[in-house]
């Protein structure tokens, strides 16, 4: 039976200054890999202690060994190259006034070849030191055709985005199997690309690329289900997280879940969905009426972007609203996304972060008594 994990969190935590400095020194050649690992290890142990003190239900390593939530795959698979010009330019909106554009740093420029396990440098240390059940995240295969496919470069090796999608799905499926065999209790697929299919502007962008957004959505669901074949087993929890972009407190998509809810919720082979719900950009709770009776919903009501601390009363009110569509016993609570999907992290302090995780845990105790 899957775990309940009422006080959930998406996974990434703000990198401590020591980790950022060590990573920079490593990249510059001033620190060897052993020195980097020692600093990462100390920081992960501290983060585990802070998670325990906060009262969360599941533990992660904060993704401190990653340069970004998706980069394990890019670093474990040969064939990604730095493009002369960005493959995709996304308009990020949020703090700082005018929207900013950021191009994709790595594109597929060769036939891909996996050289190591995606999370093999993370899993064992986390499992050995965590004071409770652990969560390990992997990116959805749909993330990569969207941002790492460059016509004129990638199509020399993968004629279509679909060809690339299924190549990458094979790597992720194998990693999920490894995590399960290693006894990881909670595996989460991070799938921000589903937000393209609820945002009219991004749907139009896909059409301008010559793609059918509805067909792409269907194939993304099929690829995620392929990655999770055989993952439903006793003692394991599998989940999918959907957000609308999370980069230094900025976002790139908006729109409620209605357009994809029936198909996504009804056919994806997961035990729980972690859904962004901290702003009006995510729409209402009404699409939750499509949630099957055997799945849990983790309400992402606490912002990982904004340092302002929500009130428990507000969260309880919102949970009660959601319970009109999904019974209370099948709900849980978390921040809407990670605190550091990229190594730079969102625009709040580590103490803000821990206060928010404490709020999540305290609210869960008030609502569910656990």
N, C-alpha and C positions, 0 to 999 in steps of 0.2 A: 504493500500500500504506500502511495506517495506521502511524503512528509507534509505537515500543515504549514510550518514556518510562517507564523502570523507576522512577526516583525522582520520583514524581508528588506534587502537592499540590493541594488542592481549589480554592484560588484566593485567598480573602481573607486578608489579613495584618492584624495589630494596627495601628491608626492611630497614627502618632507624635503626640506632644503638639502639635507644630506644626500638624499637619493638623486635629486636633480644635479647637484654638484658632482657627485660621483659619476653619473652617466655622462656629463659633459667632459670630465677628465678622461673617462674611458674612450670616448669617441675621439678625443684629441691625442690619444696615445700616452697620456700622463698617468694612467692607472690600468693595471692589468685586470683580467677577468676575475681572478681570485679576490682582488681588492674590491672590485665592484660587488661581487656576490656577498662578501662579508658585510658591507654597508647595507645592501638590500636585506640581508637576513636579519640584522638588528632592527631595521625599520619595520619589517614584516612582523617580527615578534611583538614590537610595541603596538602595531596596529591591531594585532589579535587581542592583546590585553585591553586595548581601548574598545574594541567591539564587544568583548565580554562584559566590560564595565557598563557599556551603553545598554546592554540587554538584548541585542539582536539575536535572532533565532538561528542564523546560519553565518558561516565565517568565510571570508575571502582573504587573499593576500594583498588586496587593494590594487592588484594588477601592477605592482611596483616594478616587476621585471619587464614590463612591456613599455614600448614607446607610444602605444595607442591601442585601443581596444581590439582593432582588427589586425594589428601588425605582427602578431605571432605567425600568422599564415605567410605574410610577405617575407618574414625573416627565416621561415623554415622551408620555403619553397624557392628554388632557383628559377629565374626567368622573368623577374620584374626588373625594369630598368627606369632610370630617370629620364623623362622626356625632354626634348628641346622646348616644347610648348605644352601647357597644361592639356590633359586629355579632356577634362571636364572642369568647368568653372561654376562653382556653387555660390549663390548670393547668400551670405550669412547676415542675419538680422539680430539686433539685440543691443546690449549696452554699448555706448560710445558714439551714438548719433547715427551717421549714415551707414547703410548696409555696406558690408565689405565682401570682396570676392576672394576666393581662395581656390587655386587649382590643385588637382591631384598630383602628388609628388612622385608616385610610382605607377607605371603602366606595364602591362604584359608585353614583353618584347622578345620572347623566345618561347619554345615549348617548355611548359612547366615541369619541374622535377622536384619532388619532395626529398629533402636531405636529412630531416630530423622530425621528431614528433612536435606538434604545435606547442604543447604545454609541458613537454617533458622536463624543462628546467624549472618548473613551478610546482607541479603536482605533489611530488614526494615530500618536499619540505613543508608544504601547507598541511598535508594529511598528518604528518608526524607531529606537528606543533599545535594545531588548532585545538581549542578547548571544547569543540563540539562539531556538528556536521559541517562539511565544507561545500562550497559552491565553486565551480570552475566554469567560465564562460568561453564560448567560441563564436566567431562571427557567422552570420548567415551567408551561404554562398551567393545570394543575390546582391550582397554588398559590392562584389568585385566587378562584375560586368558593368555595373552602373558607373563606377568611378575609375576603373583601371583598364578600360578597353578603349584604345585609340585607333580609329580607322587609319590605314596606311602603315601602321606598326603592328598592332595586335592581330589584324586579320590575315597577316602572312602566316600565322600559326594556328589561329582559331577563326575560321571564316565568318562566324556570327557570334554575337553575345551569348546566344544559347549554347554554342559549343564550349565557350569558356565557363559558363555557369555549371555545366555538368562535369567538366574536368575538376573544378574546385569542389563541387559537391562530393566527389569521391574522396578528396583529402579530408574534408570535415566529417564525413561518415566514418572514416577510419579512426579519426581522433575521438569521436563520441564513443565508439566501441572500446577504444583503449581506456577512456575514462571510466566506463562502466566496469570493465574487467578489473580496474585498479581499485574499485570500491568507492569511487567518488559518489557521495549521496545526492548531489544536486548539480545538474548540468543545464546550462542556460544558453540558448541561441540568441544572440543580439542581432536584431533585424530592423535597423532604422529605415531601410529602403522601402518598407511597406507604406511609409508616409507619402511617397511619391504618388501613390494611387488614390489618395484622399484629397490631394491638393490640385485644384484645377490648373494652376500655372505649371506645375511639374508634369501633369498629364499632357498638357500641350507641348511642353518641352520634349517629352518622349516621342510624340507624334512628329515633331520637327526633325527628330533623328531618324525617322522612318520606322519607328517601332509602334506596336499596338499595345497601349498600357494595360488593357484588360487581359490580353494574351500573356504579357510579361508577368502580371500578377498571378495568373493561374500557374505559370511555370515556376514562379518563386515558391508558391505553396507546395507544388510537387517536389521541388528540390529540397525544401526543408523536411518534408515527410520522408524523402529518401534518406536523408542524413539520420533520421530518427528511427529507421526500421530496426525493430528488435530492442529498442531502448526501454520499452515498458516492461519492467521486471521488478520483483519485490525489493523493497528498500531503496529504490531509485526514484528520483523526481526529475522530470524534464520540463523545461519551461521555455517560453519565447517572450522576449522583451521588444516592445515597439515604442519608438520615440520619434520626435520630429526634428532631430538634430541637436547636438550637444557639444559645443566647442567654445571654450572660454566664455561661457554663459550666453552664447549666441545660438540661434536656431535657423533652420532653412525651410521648413514646411509647416503648413497648418491645414486644419480640416478635421471634422469629426470622423468616427469610425464607420458610420452608416454604410458607405459605399462598399466596404469590404467585410463588414462584420459577419454576415451570415456565412459566407464562404470561408473566411479565415478561422472564425471561432468553431464552426461546425465540422471542419475537415482536417485541421492541423492536429497531428498526433502528439499533443503535449498534455501535461497534467495541469498546467497553470499558465496564465498570461499575465505578464507584468505590463500594465498599460499606463501611459502618461495621462495624467488628469489634473495637473497643477494649474493650468491656465485655460482660458476660453478657446485657445487654439485647438484643444482636443475635443471640443464639442461637449455634448451631454452624455449622461449615462444611458440614455434610451437604447443605443445599439447593444447594450449588454443583454437585452432580451433574447438575443440569439445564442447566448452562451449555453452550451450543453450542460446537463445536470451532473456530469462526472468531472467537470473542470472547475478549478479555482481561479479567482480573479484577484490579482494584487493591485490595489488602487494606488497609483503613483501620485499622491496628493501633496506631498512635501517637496518643495522646489530644491533641486540641487544646484540651481543657477543663482538664486537670490539669497543673500545672507539674512534677510529678515526671517525671524522664526515664527512659524505659524502657531496658532493656539490649538490646544487639545480640543476645546469646545468646537472650533471650526471643523477640525478633522472628524470628530464624532458626528457632527451634523451631516457632513458630506458622506460618510460611511452609511448613515441611516438612509440618505437619499438613494445611494447605490443599491441598498438592500431591497428596494422596490422591484429590482430587476434580477438580482442574484441573491439568494438567501444569505443571511449574515454568516452562517457557518461555512460558507464557501468564499468568503472574502478575507483578504489580508491587506497589509499596509506597507508602503515603502516610499522612498523618494522617487520622483518621476524618472530619473536617470542616474547614471553614475556621477560622482563628483569630479571625475577627471577622465573623460573618454579619451582625451589626449593628454600627454604628459604635462602640458602647461597648466591644465586644471581650470576649473571655473572660478569666478570672481567672488570668492568668499574664503574665510580663514579656516584653518584646521579646527579651531574651537567651534566655529559656526557649524562645521560638518558634524562634529561629535554631538553638539547640542541637538541637531536635527535627528540624528539616529537615536539619541535618548528619547526625544519626543515620540518618534515612531514606536519605540518599545513601551513607553509609558502609556501611550494611547491604546495600544493593543491590550495591555493589562486591564485598562478601564473598560474596553468594549468586550473583550473575550475572556478576561480573567487569566490570560496566559501570555 
